[in-house]
Amino acid sequence: MGNSFEYGQYATISGRHSEPVSGIVKVDLYRDEQEILQGFVRSKAEQKTKYYSNRIAEMNRKYGMDYSTFQNRVYLRAAEIDLEEWNDLVLWEGYVKAYRYWAQFC
């Protein structure tokens, strides 16, 4: 398969780093390097979506509402700034964005 290969637009593996992947292909566990890397990405994406899903669920429990409802509540009360709520809003938004990003690879 060569000493290097490219995985879509995301990564190129070359030299000694490609040897484990190429070795797996040689023993017929997978068709090609692409399939192996897709499996690795899917596995990592599943781990990440589970992690962020759990963080989102914690925030849902903490405030007794979903992110959109909480966001509206904080924005409507902007004149009465509660720093903990603003910090949680930013954190929660990060969880939601990260979840959506990783979910596209599952």
Secondary structure as UniProt FT lines:
FT   STRAND          4..7
FT   TURN            8..10
FT   STRAND          11..14
FT   HELIX           15..18
FT   HELIX           19..26
FT   TURN            27..28
FT   HELIX           33..63
FT   HELIX           67..76
FT   TURN            77..79
FT   HELIX           83..103
FT   TURN            104..105
//
